[in-house]
Amino acid sequence: MTADRIRTEVHCSAANARTLRDALKSERADGRPLHSVDDAEGEESEAEAA
């Protein structure tokens, strides 16, 4: 997974793509299970907080 590929697919800046890539990598490294976006309903995400 590369930041450039994320930037292309998500249509965001390079900086945001790197931030997203790093967040996804850290979640995988922590062994957190995958979850659907619907599971986070009602919780404020980092993107919404910014």
N, CA, C and O atoms as a Tripos MOL2 file, in Angstrom:
@<TRIPOS>MOLECULE
protein
  200   199    50     0     0
PROTEIN
NO_CHARGES

@<TRIPOS>ATOM
      1 N           0.8540   -1.1590    0.0000 N.3       1 MET1
      2 CA          0.0000    0.0000    0.0000 C.3       1 MET1
      3 C           0.9090    1.2340    0.0000 C.2       1 MET1
      4 O           1.7520    1.4030    0.8810 O.2       1 MET1
      5 N           0.7220    2.0640   -0.9820 N.am      2 THR2
      6 CA          1.5430    3.2640   -1.0790 C.3       2 THR2
      7 C           0.6820    4.5130   -0.9390 C.2       2 THR2
      8 O          -0.5050    4.5090   -1.2650 O.2       2 THR2
      9 N           1.2980    5.5690   -0.4540 N.am      3 ALA3
     10 CA          0.5870    6.8330   -0.3070 C.3       3 ALA3
     11 C           0.1530    7.3730   -1.6630 C.2       3 ALA3
     12 O          -0.9120    7.9800   -1.7800 O.2       3 ALA3
     13 N           0.9670    7.1560   -2.6800 N.am      4 ASP4
     14 CA          0.6080    7.6480   -4.0100 C.3       4 ASP4
     15 C          -0.6360    6.9370   -4.5360 C.2       4 ASP4
     16 O          -1.5030    7.5680   -5.1410 O.2       4 ASP4
     17 N          -0.7260    5.6470   -4.3120 N.am      5 ARG5
     18 CA         -1.9150    4.9000   -4.7630 C.3       5 ARG5
     19 C          -3.1560    5.3500   -3.9980 C.2       5 ARG5
     20 O          -4.2310    5.4970   -4.5790 O.2       5 ARG5
     21 N          -3.0030    5.5670   -2.6920 N.am      6 ILE6
     22 CA         -4.1290    6.0660   -1.8880 C.3       6 ILE6
     23 C          -4.5520    7.4370   -2.3920 C.2       6 ILE6
     24 O          -5.7450    7.6980   -2.5410 O.2       6 ILE6
     25 N          -3.5860    8.3200   -2.6590 N.am      7 ARG7
     26 CA         -3.8810    9.6620   -3.1500 C.3       7 ARG7
     27 C          -4.6750    9.6050   -4.4430 C.2       7 ARG7
     28 O          -5.6310   10.3580   -4.6280 O.2       7 ARG7
     29 N          -4.2760    8.7090   -5.3380 N.am      8 THR8
     30 CA         -4.9530    8.5700   -6.6240 C.3       8 THR8
     31 C          -6.3760    8.0510   -6.4530 C.2       8 THR8
     32 O          -7.3080    8.5690   -7.0680 O.2       8 THR8
     33 N          -6.5430    7.0330   -5.6220 N.am      9 GLU9
     34 CA         -7.8600    6.4040   -5.4550 C.3       9 GLU9
     35 C          -8.8290    7.2660   -4.6500 C.2       9 GLU9
     36 O         -10.0220    7.3090   -4.9500 O.2       9 GLU9
     37 N          -8.3190    7.9480   -3.6320 N.am     10 VAL10
     38 CA         -9.1760    8.7120   -2.7310 C.3      10 VAL10
     39 C          -9.2980   10.1770   -3.1620 C.2      10 VAL10
     40 O         -10.1690   10.9060   -2.6870 O.2      10 VAL10
     41 N          -8.4000   10.5960   -4.0790 N.am     11 HIS11
     42 CA         -8.3950   11.9780   -4.5720 C.3      11 HIS11
     43 C          -8.1610   12.9730   -3.4260 C.2      11 HIS11
     44 O          -8.9740   13.8560   -3.1570 O.2      11 HIS11
     45 N          -7.0180   12.7870   -2.7690 N.am     12 CYS12
     46 CA         -6.6630   13.6820   -1.6760 C.3      12 CYS12
     47 C          -5.2200   14.1440   -1.8540 C.2      12 CYS12
     48 O          -4.5330   13.7220   -2.7850 O.2      12 CYS12
     49 N          -4.7810   14.9970   -0.9710 N.am     13 SER13
     50 CA         -3.4080   15.4940   -1.0560 C.3      13 SER13
     51 C          -2.4180   14.3890   -0.6660 C.2      13 SER13
     52 O          -2.7860   13.3920   -0.0450 O.2      13 SER13
     53 N          -1.1740   14.5930   -1.0420 N.am     14 ALA14
     54 CA         -0.1310   13.6280   -0.6930 C.3      14 ALA14
     55 C           0.0220   13.5300    0.8220 C.2      14 ALA14
     56 O           0.2160   12.4410    1.3610 O.2      14 ALA14
     57 N          -0.0660   14.6620    1.5020 N.am     15 ALA15
     58 CA          0.0670   14.6550    2.9670 C.3      15 ALA15
     59 C          -1.0610   13.8550    3.6160 C.2      15 ALA15
     60 O          -0.8130   13.0650    4.5260 O.2      15 ALA15
     61 N          -2.2970   14.0530    3.1560 N.am     16 ASN16
     62 CA         -3.4270   13.3020    3.7040 C.3      16 ASN16
     63 C          -3.3110   11.8200    3.3750 C.2      16 ASN16
     64 O          -3.6780   10.9730    4.1880 O.2      16 ASN16
     65 N          -2.8080   11.5060    2.2010 N.am     17 ALA17
     66 CA         -2.6300   10.1040    1.8160 C.3      17 ALA17
     67 C          -1.6040    9.4240    2.7180 C.2      17 ALA17
     68 O          -1.7940    8.2770    3.1220 O.2      17 ALA17
     69 N          -0.5190   10.1290    3.0340 N.am     18 ARG18
     70 CA          0.4920    9.5620    3.9360 C.3      18 ARG18
     71 C          -0.0810    9.3600    5.3350 C.2      18 ARG18
     72 O           0.1890    8.3460    5.9780 O.2      18 ARG18
     73 N          -0.8650   10.3160    5.8020 N.am     19 THR19
     74 CA         -1.4970   10.2010    7.1210 C.3      19 THR19
     75 C          -2.4230    8.9980    7.1630 C.2      19 THR19
     76 O          -2.3980    8.2270    8.1220 O.2      19 THR19
     77 N          -3.2350    8.8330    6.1370 N.am     20 LEU20
     78 CA         -4.1490    7.6980    6.0630 C.3      20 LEU20
     79 C          -3.3830    6.3860    6.0060 C.2      20 LEU20
     80 O          -3.7250    5.4370    6.7110 O.2      20 LEU20
     81 N          -2.3420    6.3220    5.1670 N.am     21 ARG21
     82 CA         -1.5270    5.1140    5.0620 C.3      21 ARG21
     83 C          -0.9160    4.7460    6.4070 C.2      21 ARG21
     84 O          -0.9460    3.5830    6.8080 O.2      21 ARG21
     85 N          -0.3680    5.7250    7.0980 N.am     22 ASP22
     86 CA          0.2550    5.4710    8.3920 C.3      22 ASP22
     87 C          -0.7660    4.9880    9.4210 C.2      22 ASP22
     88 O          -0.4740    4.0980   10.2190 O.2      22 ASP22
     89 N          -1.9570    5.5740    9.4020 N.am     23 ALA23
     90 CA         -3.0120    5.1500   10.3310 C.3      23 ALA23
     91 C          -3.4340    3.7090   10.0500 C.2      23 ALA23
     92 O          -3.6010    2.9160   10.9770 O.2      23 ALA23
     93 N          -3.6050    3.3740    8.7780 N.am     24 LEU24
     94 CA         -3.9850    2.0110    8.4150 C.3      24 LEU24
     95 C          -2.9000    1.0110    8.7950 C.2      24 LEU24
     96 O          -3.1970   -0.0730    9.2990 O.2      24 LEU24
     97 N          -1.6410    1.3750    8.5530 N.am     25 LYS25
     98 CA         -0.5320    0.4900    8.9130 C.3      25 LYS25
     99 C          -0.4630    0.2630   10.4200 C.2      25 LYS25
    100 O          -0.2110   -0.8560   10.8670 O.2      25 LYS25
    101 N          -0.6850    1.3170   11.2070 N.am     26 SER26
    102 CA         -0.6020    1.1620   12.6600 C.3      26 SER26
    103 C          -1.7390    0.2900   13.1810 C.2      26 SER26
    104 O          -1.5440   -0.4800   14.1210 O.2      26 SER26
    105 N          -2.9160    0.3990   12.5860 N.am     27 GLU27
    106 CA         -4.0290   -0.4600   12.9890 C.3      27 GLU27
    107 C          -3.7080   -1.9170   12.7010 C.2      27 GLU27
    108 O          -3.9910   -2.7870   13.5250 O.2      27 GLU27
    109 N          -3.1250   -2.1910   11.5490 N.am     28 ARG28
    110 CA         -2.7530   -3.5650   11.2030 C.3      28 ARG28
    111 C          -1.6680   -4.0770   12.1340 C.2      28 ARG28
    112 O          -1.7120   -5.2340   12.5510 O.2      28 ARG28
    113 N          -0.6930   -3.2380   12.4700 N.am     29 ALA29
    114 CA          0.4120   -3.6400   13.3360 C.3      29 ALA29
    115 C          -0.0780   -3.9280   14.7580 C.2      29 ALA29
    116 O           0.4670   -4.7930   15.4440 O.2      29 ALA29
    117 N          -1.1000   -3.2060   15.1910 N.am     30 ASP30
    118 CA         -1.6550   -3.4040   16.5320 C.3      30 ASP30
    119 C          -2.5120   -4.6560   16.6170 C.2      30 ASP30
    120 O          -2.9240   -5.0570   17.7060 O.2      30 ASP30
    121 N          -2.7860   -5.2800   15.4680 N.am     31 GLY31
    122 CA         -3.5950   -6.4890   15.4490 C.3      31 GLY31
    123 C          -5.0770   -6.2350   15.6240 C.2      31 GLY31
    124 O          -5.8360   -7.1470   15.9520 O.2      31 GLY31
    125 N          -5.4930   -4.9900   15.4060 N.am     32 ARG32
    126 CA         -6.9170   -4.6870   15.5170 C.3      32 ARG32
    127 C          -7.6740   -5.3740   14.3910 C.2      32 ARG32
    128 O          -7.2090   -5.3870   13.2510 O.2      32 ARG32
    129 N          -8.8400   -5.9480   14.6960 N.am     33 PRO33
    130 CA         -9.6160   -6.6250   13.6510 C.3      33 PRO33
    131 C         -10.2090   -5.6100   12.6680 C.2      33 PRO33
    132 O         -10.4640   -4.4580   13.0190 O.2      33 PRO33
    133 N         -10.4190   -6.0620   11.4450 N.am     34 LEU34
    134 CA        -11.0750   -5.2140   10.4570 C.3      34 LEU34
    135 C         -12.5240   -4.9980   10.8720 C.2      34 LEU34
    136 O         -13.1400   -5.8720   11.4830 O.2      34 LEU34
    137 N         -13.0590   -3.8400   10.5420 N.am     35 HIS35
    138 CA        -14.4480   -3.5410   10.8570 C.3      35 HIS35
    139 C         -15.0320   -2.6730    9.7570 C.2      35 HIS35
    140 O         -14.3110   -1.9550    9.0630 O.2      35 HIS35
    141 N         -16.3230   -2.7460    9.6100 N.am     36 SER36
    142 CA        -16.9620   -1.9240    8.5910 C.3      36 SER36
    143 C         -17.1160   -0.4990    9.1060 C.2      36 SER36
    144 O         -17.0560   -0.2600   10.3120 O.2      36 SER36
    145 N         -17.3100    0.4200    8.2160 N.am     37 VAL37
    146 CA        -17.4890    1.8180    8.5900 C.3      37 VAL37
    147 C         -18.7470    1.9800    9.4330 C.2      37 VAL37
    148 O         -18.7990    2.8420   10.3100 O.2      37 VAL37
    149 N         -19.7580    1.1610    9.1740 N.am     38 ASP38
    150 CA        -21.0070    1.2540    9.9200 C.3      38 ASP38
    151 C         -20.8160    0.9720   11.4020 C.2      38 ASP38
    152 O         -21.5870    1.4670   12.2240 O.2      38 ASP38
    153 N         -19.7860    0.1720   11.7660 N.am     39 ASP39
    154 CA        -19.5320   -0.1410   13.1660 C.3      39 ASP39
    155 C         -19.1410    1.0890   13.9680 C.2      39 ASP39
    156 O         -19.3380    1.1300   15.1820 O.2      39 ASP39
    157 N         -18.5900    2.0880   13.2970 N.am     40 ALA40
    158 CA        -18.1320    3.2930   13.9850 C.3      40 ALA40
    159 C         -19.2350    4.3440   14.0870 C.2      40 ALA40
    160 O         -18.9740    5.4750   14.4980 O.2      40 ALA40
    161 N         -20.4460    3.9890   13.7220 N.am     41 GLU41
    162 CA        -21.5430    4.9490   13.7310 C.3      41 GLU41
    163 C         -21.7360    5.5170   15.1330 C.2      41 GLU41
    164 O         -21.7510    4.7780   16.1180 O.2      41 GLU41
    165 N         -21.8800    6.8050   15.2080 N.am     42 GLY42
    166 CA        -22.0700    7.4640   16.4850 C.3      42 GLY42
    167 C         -20.7710    7.9030   17.1320 C.2      42 GLY42
    168 O         -20.7880    8.7000   18.0710 O.2      42 GLY42
    169 N         -19.6430    7.3980   16.6470 N.am     43 GLU43
    170 CA        -18.3570    7.8120   17.1750 C.3      43 GLU43
    171 C         -17.7890    8.8780   16.2670 C.2      43 GLU43
    172 O         -17.9150    8.7810   15.0460 O.2      43 GLU43
    173 N         -17.1710    9.8850   16.8360 N.am     44 GLU44
    174 CA        -16.5670   10.9360   16.0340 C.3      44 GLU44
    175 C         -15.2020   10.4740   15.5730 C.2      44 GLU44
    176 O         -14.3500   10.1340   16.3950 O.2      44 GLU44
    177 N         -14.9820   10.4570   14.2660 N.am     45 SER45
    178 CA        -13.6970   10.0400   13.7360 C.3      45 SER45
    179 C         -12.7140   11.1940   13.7800 C.2      45 SER45
    180 O         -13.1030   12.3390   14.0060 O.2      45 SER45
    181 N         -11.4260   10.8900   13.5600 N.am     46 GLU46
    182 CA        -10.4090   11.9420   13.5470 C.3      46 GLU46
    183 C         -10.6780   12.9420   12.4250 C.2      46 GLU46
    184 O         -10.4320   14.1370   12.5900 O.2      46 GLU46
    185 N         -11.1810   12.4640   11.2850 N.am     47 ALA47
    186 CA        -11.4600   13.3540   10.1690 C.3      47 ALA47
    187 C         -12.5860   14.3280   10.5210 C.2      47 ALA47
    188 O         -12.5250   15.5050   10.1640 O.2      47 ALA47
    189 N         -13.6040   13.8430   11.2170 N.am     48 GLU48
    190 CA        -14.6930   14.7170   11.6030 C.3      48 GLU48
    191 C         -14.2570   15.7200   12.6680 C.2      48 GLU48
    192 O         -14.7570   16.8440   12.7140 O.2      48 GLU48
    193 N         -13.3280   15.3080   13.5160 N.am     49 ALA49
    194 CA        -12.8480   16.1870   14.5790 C.3      49 ALA49
    195 C         -11.9990   17.3130   14.0210 C.2      49 ALA49
    196 O         -11.9360   18.3990   14.5980 O.2      49 ALA49
    197 N         -11.3500   17.0550   12.9030 N.am     50 ALA50
    198 CA        -10.4800   18.0720   12.2930 C.3      50 ALA50
    199 C         -11.2840   19.0260   11.5160 C.2      50 ALA50
    200 O         -10.7370   19.9570   10.9260 O.2      50 ALA50
@<TRIPOS>BOND
     1     1     2 1
     2     2     3 1
     3     3     4 2
     4     3     5 am
     5     5     6 1
     6     6     7 1
     7     7     8 2
     8     7     9 am
     9     9    10 1
    10    10    11 1
    11    11    12 2
    12    11    13 am
    13    13    14 1
    14    14    15 1
    15    15    16 2
    16    15    17 am
    17    17    18 1
    18    18    19 1
    19    19    20 2
    20    19    21 am
    21    21    22 1
    22    22    23 1
    23    23    24 2
    24    23    25 am
    25    25    26 1
    26    26    27 1
    27    27    28 2
    28    27    29 am
    29    29    30 1
    30    30    31 1
    31    31    32 2
    32    31    33 am
    33    33    34 1
    34    34    35 1
    35    35    36 2
    36    35    37 am
    37    37    38 1
    38    38    39 1
    39    39    40 2
    40    39    41 am
    41    41    42 1
    42    42    43 1
    43    43    44 2
    44    43    45 am
    45    45    46 1
    46    46    47 1
    47    47    48 2
    48    47    49 am
    49    49    50 1
    50    50    51 1
    51    51    52 2
    52    51    53 am
    53    53    54 1
    54    54    55 1
    55    55    56 2
    56    55    57 am
    57    57    58 1
    58    58    59 1
    59    59    60 2
    60    59    61 am
    61    61    62 1
    62    62    63 1
    63    63    64 2
    64    63    65 am
    65    65    66 1
    66    66    67 1
    67    67    68 2
    68    67    69 am
    69    69    70 1
    70    70    71 1
    71    71    72 2
    72    71    73 am
    73    73    74 1
    74    74    75 1
    75    75    76 2
    76    75    77 am
    77    77    78 1
    78    78    79 1
    79    79    80 2
    80    79    81 am
    81    81    82 1
    82    82    83 1
    83    83    84 2
    84    83    85 am
    85    85    86 1
    86    86    87 1
    87    87    88 2
    88    87    89 am
    89    89    90 1
    90    90    91 1
    91    91    92 2
    92    91    93 am
    93    93    94 1
    94    94    95 1
    95    95    96 2
    96    95    97 am
    97    97    98 1
    98    98    99 1
    99    99   100 2
   100    99   101 am
   101   101   102 1
   102   102   103 1
   103   103   104 2
   104   103   105 am
   105   105   106 1
   106   106   107 1
   107   107   108 2
   108   107   109 am
   109   109   110 1
   110   110   111 1
   111   111   112 2
   112   111   113 am
   113   113   114 1
   114   114   115 1
   115   115   116 2
   116   115   117 am
   117   117   118 1
   118   118   119 1
   119   119   120 2
   120   119   121 am
   121   121   122 1
   122   122   123 1
   123   123   124 2
   124   123   125 am
   125   125   126 1
   126   126   127 1
   127   127   128 2
   128   127   129 am
   129   129   130 1
   130   130   131 1
   131   131   132 2
   132   131   133 am
   133   133   134 1
   134   134   135 1
   135   135   136 2
   136   135   137 am
   137   137   138 1
   138   138   139 1
   139   139   140 2
   140   139   141 am
   141   141   142 1
   142   142   143 1
   143   143   144 2
   144   143   145 am
   145   145   146 1
   146   146   147 1
   147   147   148 2
   148   147   149 am
   149   149   150 1
   150   150   151 1
   151   151   152 2
   152   151   153 am
   153   153   154 1
   154   154   155 1
   155   155   156 2
   156   155   157 am
   157   157   158 1
   158   158   159 1
   159   159   160 2
   160   159   161 am
   161   161   162 1
   162   162   163 1
   163   163   164 2
   164   163   165 am
   165   165   166 1
   166   166   167 1
   167   167   168 2
   168   167   169 am
   169   169   170 1
   170   170   171 1
   171   171   172 2
   172   171   173 am
   173   173   174 1
   174   174   175 1
   175   175   176 2
   176   175   177 am
   177   177   178 1
   178   178   179 1
   179   179   180 2
   180   179   181 am
   181   181   182 1
   182   182   183 1
   183   183   184 2
   184   183   185 am
   185   185   186 1
   186   186   187 1
   187   187   188 2
   188   187   189 am
   189   189   190 1
   190   190   191 1
   191   191   192 2
   192   191   193 am
   193   193   194 1
   194   194   195 1
   195   195   196 2
   196   195   197 am
   197   197   198 1
   198   198   199 1
   199   199   200 2
@<TRIPOS>SUBSTRUCTURE
     1 MET1         2 RESIDUE 1 A MET
     2 THR2         6 RESIDUE 1 A THR
     3 ALA3        10 RESIDUE 1 A ALA
     4 ASP4        14 RESIDUE 1 A ASP
     5 ARG5        18 RESIDUE 1 A ARG
     6 ILE6        22 RESIDUE 1 A ILE
     7 ARG7        26 RESIDUE 1 A ARG
     8 THR8        30 RESIDUE 1 A THR
     9 GLU9        34 RESIDUE 1 A GLU
    10 VAL10       38 RESIDUE 1 A VAL
    11 HIS11       42 RESIDUE 1 A HIS
    12 CYS12       46 RESIDUE 1 A CYS
    13 SER13       50 RESIDUE 1 A SER
    14 ALA14       54 RESIDUE 1 A ALA
    15 ALA15       58 RESIDUE 1 A ALA
    16 ASN16       62 RESIDUE 1 A ASN
    17 ALA17       66 RESIDUE 1 A ALA
    18 ARG18       70 RESIDUE 1 A ARG
    19 THR19       74 RESIDUE 1 A THR
    20 LEU20       78 RESIDUE 1 A LEU
    21 ARG21       82 RESIDUE 1 A ARG
    22 ASP22       86 RESIDUE 1 A ASP
    23 ALA23       90 RESIDUE 1 A ALA
    24 LEU24       94 RESIDUE 1 A LEU
    25 LYS25       98 RESIDUE 1 A LYS
    26 SER26      102 RESIDUE 1 A SER
    27 GLU27      106 RESIDUE 1 A GLU
    28 ARG28      110 RESIDUE 1 A ARG
    29 ALA29      114 RESIDUE 1 A ALA
    30 ASP30      118 RESIDUE 1 A ASP
    31 GLY31      122 RESIDUE 1 A GLY
    32 ARG32      126 RESIDUE 1 A ARG
    33 PRO33      130 RESIDUE 1 A PRO
    34 LEU34      134 RESIDUE 1 A LEU
    35 HIS35      138 RESIDUE 1 A HIS
    36 SER36      142 RESIDUE 1 A SER
    37 VAL37      146 RESIDUE 1 A VAL
    38 ASP38      150 RESIDUE 1 A ASP
    39 ASP39      154 RESIDUE 1 A ASP
    40 ALA40      158 RESIDUE 1 A ALA
    41 GLU41      162 RESIDUE 1 A GLU
    42 GLY42      166 RESIDUE 1 A GLY
    43 GLU43      170 RESIDUE 1 A GLU
    44 GLU44      174 RESIDUE 1 A GLU
    45 SER45      178 RESIDUE 1 A SER
    46 GLU46      182 RESIDUE 1 A GLU
    47 ALA47      186 RESIDUE 1 A ALA
    48 GLU48      190 RESIDUE 1 A GLU
    49 ALA49      194 RESIDUE 1 A ALA
    50 ALA50      198 RESIDUE 1 A ALA
